[in-house]
Amino acid sequence: MGQHEGAERILSKLVSWASARDDLRGIAVVGSRARSDRPADHWSDLDLLVMARHPGRYLARTDWLAAIEKPWLAVKEPTPIGGQEILLVTFEGGTKVDISVVPSRTFALAARAVGILRRYPAAMSLLPGVARERLLALSDVLNRGLRVVLDKDGVARHLEAGGLPMAAPTPPTEDEFADLACRFLNEQVWIALKLRRGELFVARTLGESRLSALLLRMIEWHARAKGIPWSASYEHGRLLESWAPPEVIRRLDEVFPRYDAAEIWAARFAALDLFRSLAEETGARLGYPYPHQLEHDVMSWVRSLGDDSERARPG
């Protein structure tokens, strides 16, 4: 069963419930269910922004969710908008809803400020750093899609034009390009040492995560350098299967190993081969050299550790 039917049902119930509560001033759908560019599919969860006079009441406790439908899970995580928290809720039956509860008055002021800054962008430089960061975070939410479904304070009129214009992603500088290559090689050293000591779990989890993040950044740079249309919805590897070249997708199969020392070792070299080929093509398009000699020196030493790494045991 997909998410669409449950998401629509829960949204309708939440709006009806909130309409009768004076302290809840507005609700907006954000993300894929509110945009036409890369809209929601059958499996997209429901992302909501709830504007409350006293948001702490809804973040301190989660028993109010039962007034909507019975929740299976409700956990909290921080969100970049004004240092707020987000409720990650899974309702009975598997419907996934992420709910950000923000101060209604602060949100209304921020919405007005974004509207003003759209007309007078130079005024952004006059704002304190914290205010500027929060307005940019709100603007990012607006640009990724926002649809107001409950509006007691007339906030929607300030949001109709969307957020501030988003600058197109810029290519990496030569220093950033070189730094990413160094970081990737550094992770190869770190993982090799962990494998040599028999720390498979750390190499397979933490090492894998960090190396994959660096590889993803190069995949993104490569895609942009080749002129693949870019969208904020592609960040963090989202929808990668729909925009990365087929050859990259095919080679990723070799990059993710099982929990086995020999496979982890081999996969690190497969990741390096993919990283290097992407970096060489990206660098050629941008006029940046790939550090072949540095890779040779570092990886020669790494390979010297690998003769019996698959047989290593914790020491």
C-alpha positions as a LaTeX table, in Angstrom:
\begin{tabular}{lrrr}
\hline
Residue & $x$ (\AA) & $y$ (\AA) & $z$ (\AA) \\
\hline
Met1 & 0.00 & 0.00 & 0.00 \\
Gly2 & 1.35 & 3.44 & $-0.93$ \\
Gln3 & 1.23 & 6.69 & 0.99 \\
His4 & $-1.18$ & 8.81 & $-1.04$ \\
Glu5 & $-4.53$ & 7.65 & 0.32 \\
Gly6 & $-3.41$ & 7.71 & 3.94 \\
Ala7 & $-1.70$ & 11.10 & 3.54 \\
Glu8 & $-4.83$ & 12.71 & 2.11 \\
Arg9 & $-7.00$ & 11.22 & 4.85 \\
Ile10 & $-4.72$ & 12.36 & 7.67 \\
Leu11 & $-4.33$ & 15.84 & 6.17 \\
Ser12 & $-8.12$ & 16.23 & 6.01 \\
Lys13 & $-8.52$ & 15.10 & 9.62 \\
Leu14 & $-5.72$ & 17.36 & 10.84 \\
Val15 & $-7.15$ & 20.44 & 9.11 \\
Ser16 & $-10.61$ & 19.72 & 10.55 \\
Trp17 & $-9.18$ & 19.22 & 14.04 \\
Ala18 & $-6.96$ & 22.31 & 13.92 \\
Ser19 & $-9.77$ & 24.49 & 12.57 \\
Ala20 & $-11.55$ & 24.17 & 15.91 \\
Arg21 & $-8.48$ & 25.08 & 17.98 \\
Asp22 & $-7.76$ & 28.79 & 18.31 \\
Asp23 & $-4.08$ & 28.28 & 19.16 \\
Leu24 & $-3.43$ & 26.54 & 15.84 \\
Arg25 & $-3.28$ & 29.28 & 13.21 \\
Gly26 & $-2.26$ & 27.59 & 10.00 \\
Ile27 & $-1.14$ & 24.44 & 8.20 \\
Ala28 & 0.89 & 24.16 & 5.03 \\
Val29 & 1.91 & 21.17 & 2.96 \\
Val30 & 5.57 & 21.42 & 2.00 \\
Gly31 & 7.89 & 19.44 & $-0.25$ \\
Ser32 & 6.93 & 17.05 & $-3.01$ \\
Arg33 & 3.17 & 17.08 & $-2.27$ \\
Ala34 & 3.12 & 20.85 & $-2.84$ \\
Arg35 & 5.19 & 21.27 & $-6.00$ \\
Ser36 & 4.81 & 20.56 & $-9.69$ \\
Asp37 & 8.54 & 20.08 & $-10.32$ \\
Arg38 & 9.31 & 16.52 & $-9.24$ \\
Pro39 & 5.92 & 16.11 & $-7.52$ \\
Ala40 & 5.01 & 13.40 & $-5.04$ \\
Asp41 & 4.69 & 9.83 & $-6.19$ \\
His42 & 2.77 & 6.91 & $-4.69$ \\
Trp43 & 5.39 & 6.46 & $-1.95$ \\
Ser44 & 6.07 & 10.07 & $-0.95$ \\
Asp45 & 5.43 & 10.90 & 2.68 \\
Leu46 & 3.47 & 13.94 & 3.83 \\
Asp47 & 5.49 & 16.94 & 5.03 \\
Leu48 & 3.58 & 19.54 & 7.04 \\
Leu49 & 4.28 & 22.92 & 8.56 \\
Val50 & 1.95 & 23.66 & 11.49 \\
Met51 & 1.79 & 27.24 & 12.81 \\
Ala52 & 0.90 & 27.41 & 16.49 \\
Arg53 & 0.79 & 30.19 & 19.07 \\
His54 & 2.48 & 27.87 & 21.57 \\
Pro55 & 4.38 & 25.24 & 19.57 \\
Gly56 & 6.01 & 23.86 & 22.71 \\
Arg57 & 2.71 & 22.31 & 23.72 \\
Tyr58 & 2.72 & 20.15 & 20.60 \\
Leu59 & 6.41 & 19.29 & 20.76 \\
Ala60 & 6.66 & 18.45 & 24.45 \\
Arg61 & 3.97 & 15.78 & 24.15 \\
Thr62 & 2.73 & 13.68 & 21.28 \\
Asp63 & $-0.53$ & 12.35 & 22.74 \\
Trp64 & $-2.47$ & 14.96 & 20.71 \\
Leu65 & $-1.67$ & 12.97 & 17.57 \\
Ala66 & $-4.23$ & 10.37 & 18.63 \\
Ala67 & $-6.94$ & 12.97 & 17.98 \\
Ile68 & $-5.99$ & 12.65 & 14.30 \\
Glu69 & $-5.29$ & 8.92 & 14.04 \\
Lys70 & $-3.47$ & 6.39 & 16.16 \\
Pro71 & 0.31 & 6.82 & 15.79 \\
Trp72 & 2.64 & 3.87 & 15.76 \\
Leu73 & 5.79 & 5.98 & 16.08 \\
Ala74 & 6.53 & 9.62 & 16.93 \\
Val75 & 10.13 & 10.78 & 17.29 \\
Lys76 & 11.64 & 14.28 & 17.31 \\
Glu77 & 14.59 & 15.68 & 15.39 \\
Pro78 & 15.92 & 19.23 & 14.92 \\
Thr79 & 15.03 & 21.24 & 11.83 \\
Pro80 & 16.99 & 24.17 & 10.35 \\
Ile81 & 14.02 & 26.58 & 10.43 \\
Gly82 & 14.56 & 28.72 & 13.48 \\
Gly83 & 16.06 & 25.92 & 15.54 \\
Gln84 & 12.69 & 24.16 & 15.76 \\
Glu85 & 12.02 & 20.45 & 16.07 \\
Ile86 & 10.23 & 18.17 & 13.66 \\
Leu87 & 7.96 & 15.27 & 14.59 \\
Leu88 & 8.57 & 12.19 & 12.48 \\
Val89 & 5.31 & 10.28 & 12.75 \\
Thr90 & 4.22 & 6.93 & 11.38 \\
Phe91 & 0.50 & 6.43 & 11.82 \\
Glu92 & $-1.16$ & 3.05 & 12.15 \\
Gly93 & $-1.24$ & 1.43 & 8.74 \\
Gly94 & 2.14 & 2.87 & 7.73 \\
Thr95 & 1.35 & 6.45 & 6.66 \\
Lys96 & 4.45 & 8.58 & 7.19 \\
Val97 & 3.95 & 12.24 & 8.15 \\
Asp98 & 6.68 & 14.71 & 9.12 \\
Ile99 & 5.31 & 17.66 & 11.12 \\
Ser100 & 7.22 & 20.86 & 11.84 \\
Val101 & 5.49 & 23.00 & 14.50 \\
Val102 & 6.62 & 26.64 & 14.40 \\
Pro103 & 5.57 & 29.82 & 16.24 \\
Ser104 & 2.74 & 31.34 & 14.20 \\
Arg105 & 3.67 & 34.96 & 14.88 \\
Thr106 & 7.34 & 34.42 & 14.04 \\
Phe107 & 6.41 & 32.54 & 10.88 \\
Ala108 & 4.02 & 35.30 & 9.78 \\
Leu109 & 6.73 & 37.93 & 10.29 \\
Ala110 & 9.26 & 35.81 & 8.40 \\
Ala111 & 6.80 & 35.32 & 5.52 \\
Arg112 & 6.33 & 39.08 & 5.27 \\
Ala113 & 10.09 & 39.61 & 5.40 \\
Val114 & 10.66 & 37.16 & 2.54 \\
Gly115 & 8.07 & 39.02 & 0.49 \\
Ile116 & 9.85 & 42.32 & 1.13 \\
Leu117 & 13.25 & 40.85 & 0.32 \\
Arg118 & 11.95 & 39.57 & $-3.00$ \\
Arg119 & 11.31 & 43.21 & $-3.93$ \\
Tyr120 & 14.41 & 44.63 & $-2.25$ \\
Pro121 & 17.06 & 41.86 & $-2.19$ \\
Ala122 & 19.84 & 44.28 & $-1.25$ \\
Ala123 & 18.22 & 44.62 & 2.19 \\
Met124 & 19.37 & 41.07 & 3.01 \\
Ser125 & 22.87 & 42.41 & 3.71 \\
Leu126 & 21.48 & 44.64 & 6.49 \\
Leu127 & 20.12 & 41.73 & 8.52 \\
Pro128 & 21.96 & 40.04 & 11.41 \\
Gly129 & 23.51 & 36.69 & 10.53 \\
Val130 & 21.01 & 34.54 & 12.45 \\
Ala131 & 18.01 & 36.31 & 10.92 \\
Arg132 & 19.52 & 35.98 & 7.46 \\
Glu133 & 20.11 & 32.24 & 7.92 \\
Arg134 & 16.55 & 31.64 & 9.12 \\
Leu135 & 15.01 & 33.62 & 6.28 \\
Leu136 & 17.12 & 31.73 & 3.76 \\
Ala137 & 16.00 & 28.45 & 5.36 \\
Leu138 & 12.35 & 29.51 & 5.04 \\
Ser139 & 12.97 & 30.67 & 1.48 \\
Asp140 & 14.43 & 27.27 & 0.66 \\
Val141 & 11.27 & 25.59 & 1.99 \\
Leu142 & 9.10 & 27.89 & $-0.13$ \\
Asn143 & 11.12 & 27.17 & $-3.26$ \\
Arg144 & 10.87 & 23.43 & $-2.74$ \\
Gly145 & 7.07 & 23.68 & $-2.65$ \\
Leu146 & 4.52 & 25.01 & $-0.15$ \\
Arg147 & 0.71 & 24.87 & $-0.27$ \\
Val148 & $-1.31$ & 26.50 & 2.53 \\
Val149 & $-4.36$ & 24.41 & 3.52 \\
Leu150 & $-5.39$ & 26.28 & 6.70 \\
Asp151 & $-4.83$ & 30.02 & 7.08 \\
Lys152 & $-6.45$ & 31.90 & 9.96 \\
Asp153 & $-4.03$ & 34.84 & 9.86 \\
Gly154 & $-3.83$ & 35.53 & 6.13 \\
Val155 & $-0.24$ & 34.36 & 5.79 \\
Ala156 & $-0.76$ & 32.73 & 2.39 \\
Arg157 & $-0.79$ & 36.03 & 0.50 \\
His158 & 2.82 & 36.65 & 1.54 \\
Leu159 & 3.89 & 33.22 & 0.27 \\
Glu160 & 2.25 & 33.14 & $-3.15$ \\
Ala161 & 5.35 & 34.43 & $-4.93$ \\
Gly162 & 7.56 & 31.77 & $-3.34$ \\
Gly163 & 10.94 & 32.25 & $-1.76$ \\
Leu164 & 13.90 & 34.34 & $-2.78$ \\
Pro165 & 15.38 & 33.55 & $-6.21$ \\
Met166 & 17.67 & 30.56 & $-5.96$ \\
Ala167 & 21.12 & 30.99 & $-7.41$ \\
Ala168 & 22.17 & 28.26 & $-9.80$ \\
Pro169 & 24.75 & 25.90 & $-8.26$ \\
Thr170 & 28.24 & 27.06 & $-9.06$ \\
Pro171 & 31.03 & 24.71 & $-10.15$ \\
Pro172 & 33.60 & 23.84 & $-7.50$ \\
Thr173 & 36.71 & 25.96 & $-7.32$ \\
Glu174 & 40.04 & 24.32 & $-8.08$ \\
Asp175 & 40.82 & 24.29 & $-4.35$ \\
Glu176 & 37.49 & 22.61 & $-3.56$ \\
Phe177 & 38.10 & 20.05 & $-6.30$ \\
Ala178 & 41.57 & 19.22 & $-4.95$ \\
Asp179 & 40.29 & 19.12 & $-1.37$ \\
Leu180 & 37.59 & 16.58 & $-2.26$ \\
Ala181 & 40.19 & 14.32 & $-3.89$ \\
Cys182 & 42.39 & 14.55 & $-0.78$ \\
Arg183 & 39.47 & 13.79 & 1.51 \\
Phe184 & 38.53 & 10.76 & $-0.58$ \\
Leu185 & 42.08 & 9.40 & $-0.39$ \\
Asn186 & 42.18 & 10.14 & 3.33 \\
Glu187 & 39.11 & 7.94 & 3.84 \\
Gln188 & 40.83 & 5.17 & 1.90 \\
Val189 & 43.71 & 5.30 & 4.39 \\
Trp190 & 41.34 & 5.35 & 7.37 \\
Ile191 & 39.28 & 2.39 & 6.14 \\
Ala192 & 42.40 & 0.40 & 5.31 \\
Leu193 & 43.73 & 0.86 & 8.84 \\
Lys194 & 40.39 & $-0.16$ & 10.35 \\
Leu195 & 40.29 & $-3.28$ & 8.18 \\
Arg196 & 43.90 & $-4.10$ & 9.10 \\
Arg197 & 42.88 & $-4.01$ & 12.77 \\
Gly198 & 39.83 & $-6.17$ & 12.10 \\
Glu199 & 37.31 & $-3.40$ & 12.82 \\
Leu200 & 34.86 & $-4.49$ & 10.14 \\
Phe201 & 31.79 & $-2.89$ & 11.68 \\
Val202 & 33.35 & 0.58 & 11.84 \\
Ala203 & 34.81 & 0.25 & 8.35 \\
Arg204 & 31.51 & $-0.99$ & 6.94 \\
Thr205 & 29.32 & 1.66 & 8.63 \\
Leu206 & 31.15 & 4.88 & 9.46 \\
Gly207 & 33.79 & 4.47 & 6.77 \\
Glu208 & 31.22 & 3.50 & 4.15 \\
Ser209 & 29.03 & 6.48 & 5.03 \\
Arg210 & 31.81 & 9.04 & 4.79 \\
Leu211 & 33.29 & 7.62 & 1.60 \\
Ser212 & 29.85 & 7.45 & $-0.04$ \\
Ala213 & 29.15 & 11.09 & 0.85 \\
Leu214 & 32.37 & 12.19 & $-0.85$ \\
Leu215 & 31.66 & 10.02 & $-3.89$ \\
Leu216 & 28.16 & 11.49 & $-4.13$ \\
Arg217 & 29.55 & 15.02 & $-4.16$ \\
Met218 & 31.76 & 14.14 & $-7.12$ \\
Ile219 & 28.79 & 12.49 & $-8.88$ \\
Glu220 & 26.86 & 15.76 & $-8.42$ \\
Trp221 & 29.74 & 17.90 & $-9.67$ \\
His222 & 30.15 & 15.60 & $-12.66$ \\
Ala223 & 26.44 & 15.82 & $-13.49$ \\
Arg224 & 26.46 & 19.61 & $-13.33$ \\
Ala225 & 29.65 & 19.83 & $-15.40$ \\
Lys226 & 27.95 & 17.73 & $-18.08$ \\
Gly227 & 24.95 & 20.05 & $-18.10$ \\
Ile228 & 22.43 & 17.68 & $-16.56$ \\
Pro229 & 19.49 & 19.88 & $-15.42$ \\
Trp230 & 19.87 & 20.37 & $-11.69$ \\
Ser231 & 17.22 & 20.76 & $-8.99$ \\
Ala232 & 17.33 & 21.16 & $-5.23$ \\
Ser233 & 15.25 & 17.99 & $-5.05$ \\
Tyr234 & 18.34 & 16.09 & $-6.25$ \\
Glu235 & 20.41 & 16.94 & $-3.17$ \\
His236 & 21.71 & 14.23 & $-0.83$ \\
Gly237 & 21.39 & 11.59 & $-3.53$ \\
Arg238 & 17.62 & 11.85 & $-3.86$ \\
Leu239 & 16.28 & 10.47 & $-7.13$ \\
Leu240 & 19.84 & 9.69 & $-8.17$ \\
Glu241 & 18.63 & 6.76 & $-10.23$ \\
Ser242 & 16.65 & 9.17 & $-12.41$ \\
Trp243 & 19.42 & 11.67 & $-13.21$ \\
Ala244 & 22.83 & 10.02 & $-12.87$ \\
Pro245 & 24.28 & 8.49 & $-16.06$ \\
Pro246 & 23.47 & 4.76 & $-16.44$ \\
Glu247 & 27.17 & 3.87 & $-16.30$ \\
Val248 & 27.45 & 5.49 & $-12.86$ \\
Ile249 & 24.43 & 3.57 & $-11.60$ \\
Arg250 & 25.86 & 0.32 & $-12.95$ \\
Arg251 & 29.22 & 0.85 & $-11.27$ \\
Leu252 & 27.65 & 1.70 & $-7.92$ \\
Asp253 & 26.78 & $-2.01$ & $-7.66$ \\
Glu254 & 30.48 & $-2.67$ & $-7.04$ \\
Val255 & 30.86 & 0.06 & $-4.41$ \\
Phe256 & 28.61 & $-1.29$ & $-1.65$ \\
Pro257 & 29.93 & $-4.50$ & $-0.07$ \\
Arg258 & 28.50 & $-7.05$ & 2.33 \\
Tyr259 & 29.81 & $-7.41$ & 5.88 \\
Asp260 & 32.97 & $-9.16$ & 4.76 \\
Ala261 & 36.55 & $-7.92$ & 4.98 \\
Ala262 & 37.56 & $-9.03$ & 1.49 \\
Glu263 & 34.45 & $-7.47$ & $-0.07$ \\
Ile264 & 34.91 & $-4.22$ & 1.86 \\
Trp265 & 38.52 & $-4.09$ & 0.70 \\
Ala266 & 37.64 & $-4.70$ & $-2.95$ \\
Ala267 & 34.73 & $-2.25$ & $-2.85$ \\
Arg268 & 37.01 & 0.57 & $-1.68$ \\
Phe269 & 39.07 & 0.20 & $-4.85$ \\
Ala270 & 35.92 & 0.05 & $-6.98$ \\
Ala271 & 34.81 & 3.29 & $-5.32$ \\
Leu272 & 38.19 & 4.85 & $-6.07$ \\
Asp273 & 38.02 & 3.79 & $-9.73$ \\
Leu274 & 34.58 & 5.38 & $-10.08$ \\
Phe275 & 35.62 & 8.53 & $-8.19$ \\
Arg276 & 38.73 & 8.93 & $-10.35$ \\
Ser277 & 36.91 & 8.50 & $-13.65$ \\
Leu278 & 34.28 & 11.08 & $-12.65$ \\
Ala279 & 36.91 & 13.45 & $-11.30$ \\
Glu280 & 39.03 & 13.20 & $-14.45$ \\
Glu281 & 36.11 & 14.05 & $-16.70$ \\
Thr282 & 34.86 & 16.80 & $-14.38$ \\
Gly283 & 38.35 & 18.24 & $-14.03$ \\
Ala284 & 38.86 & 18.20 & $-17.80$ \\
Arg285 & 35.68 & 20.20 & $-18.31$ \\
Leu286 & 36.64 & 22.71 & $-15.61$ \\
Gly287 & 40.35 & 22.89 & $-16.36$ \\
Tyr288 & 41.45 & 21.28 & $-13.07$ \\
Pro289 & 44.12 & 18.55 & $-12.82$ \\
Tyr290 & 43.45 & 15.29 & $-11.00$ \\
Pro291 & 46.21 & 14.45 & $-8.46$ \\
His292 & 47.41 & 11.20 & $-10.08$ \\
Gln293 & 50.80 & 11.20 & $-8.37$ \\
Leu294 & 49.27 & 11.75 & $-4.95$ \\
Glu295 & 46.81 & 8.94 & $-5.54$ \\
His296 & 49.63 & 6.64 & $-6.63$ \\
Asp297 & 51.71 & 7.36 & $-3.53$ \\
Val298 & 48.81 & 7.03 & $-1.09$ \\
Met299 & 47.20 & 3.98 & $-2.64$ \\
Ser300 & 50.52 & 2.13 & $-3.05$ \\
Trp301 & 50.90 & 2.35 & 0.70 \\
Val302 & 47.25 & 1.37 & 1.24 \\
Arg303 & 47.65 & $-1.68$ & $-0.99$ \\
Ser304 & 50.68 & $-2.74$ & 1.05 \\
Leu305 & 48.35 & $-3.09$ & 4.05 \\
Gly306 & 45.89 & $-5.30$ & 2.24 \\
Asp307 & 47.77 & $-8.57$ & 1.75 \\
Asp308 & 46.06 & $-10.22$ & 4.67 \\
Ser309 & 43.49 & $-7.60$ & 5.74 \\
Glu310 & 40.61 & $-9.97$ & 5.13 \\
Arg311 & 42.10 & $-12.31$ & 7.75 \\
Ala312 & 42.74 & $-9.58$ & 10.31 \\
Arg313 & 41.11 & $-9.91$ & 13.72 \\
Pro314 & 40.58 & $-7.29$ & 16.45 \\
Gly315 & 43.83 & $-6.91$ & 18.37 \\
\hline
\end{tabular}
